[in-house]
Amino acid sequence: MRLAAIAVTFNPFTSPATPKLTQSSIPSTTTINPLKINTHENPQFSWKHGSFLTHSNSDKLAKNWMEYQGINNWEGLLDPLDDTLRSEILRYGQFVEAAYRSFDFDTSSPTFGSCKFSKNSLLTRSCTRETGYKPIKNLRATCGIQLPGWIDRGPSWVSTQSSWIGYVAVCQDKEEIARLGRRDVVVVFRGTATCLEWLENLRATLTSLPDDVPNVGSHGGGAMVESGFLSLYTSGNATCPSLQSMVREEIGRVLEAYGDEPLSLTITGHSLGAALATLAAYDINSNFGNAPPVTVISFGGPRVGNQSFRCQLEKRGTKILRIVNSDDLITKVPGFVIENNDMAVNVAGLTSWVQKRVEEAQLVYADVGQELRLSSKECPHLSKGSVASCHELSTYLELVNGFVGSNCPVRATAKRVL
């Protein structure tokens, strides 16, 4: 995901057919690896080569792992940023980086859109340090847009409907399990990479979730989410099941295998992957009554749903920590945020007539979860970055690494890793 263009937001600092269930960017004829990192040219950024990532205090994490998974909504841990939480955020960012590095971005390759590595070697070959996790499932997403017949006469990458979007991995190392205080299962999603994923990002209107029970109350209506994100989550075809069915099937296996021990489900992603992570968390908590704590750690994610969707997430106990760069346009789209913290807000003088038209157009969104807000402008060597670089995963990881608190945005001892 690069440049947002699907809607307008009035607050720069605030936080085909309708599919059945389940980025906001300008489509491009070429796909670009959002990391822009070559491990051999930038060994200092590889966890394998001993970069800025360090393990947090094992005793502290093991004893308080539910707090770091958000059971108390990360109260007292975000400002200033707790060092153990910082380490955990960066660790999950490593898994997202591995997804980018494993994806075949080469549009001239017959394997474009697939994972370059086998499932068993994914983490070891994607240039990350030893994680203690074992990948157990590859995940694919399918575009639900109906394409005209003539599109098949074009380049194959234009009509790639199903592509590798991420993976599920489970912690198997006994020492790592002891350090974490539980067995952790991570579900990882990359950001936008294919032509049709770009097109899905542009479908910014809200659509109802299937089987959703409307929230009767001050907000009225039922939970609704962005049409394109929902389509990518729920669409499938004759050769590839939907991402939703793959996630449900694998989580069912995990609960059957490890449900009798301390367990956590952590879903993480960047950009489009952050939106899919939020949908997956909602889906898991809606369909598994015995689900362990479900936590989302998202980087540079767009908005996903409306106020009722946020209420449903909170009702189901889903914990979401959104890592947001104030200078990243993607975090300000799609749609409008007219309500915040259950209080109506007239955004930038938005008249009641315009507000009504926006609501009728199904473009009123709500931010979800807790927010860790950072800023590229506060970091000396990132302050002159482009609009695109503000959205890069590598920028987010560096900002997290350097952030202290609102009174000290960047610590002087933070290493430059880009």
Beta strands, then each sheet from edge to edge (+ up, - down):
strand 1: 133-142
strand 2: 162-171
strand 3: 183-189
strand 4: 206-208
strand 5: 224-226
strand 6: 263-270
strand 7: 294-299
strand 8: 319-325
strand 9: 336-337
strand 10: 339-340
strand 11: 343-344
strand 12: 364-365
strand 13: 370-374
sheet 1: 1+ 2- 3+ 6+ 7+ 8+ 13+
sheet 2: 4+ 5-
sheet 3: 9+ 12+
sheet 4: 10+ 11-
end
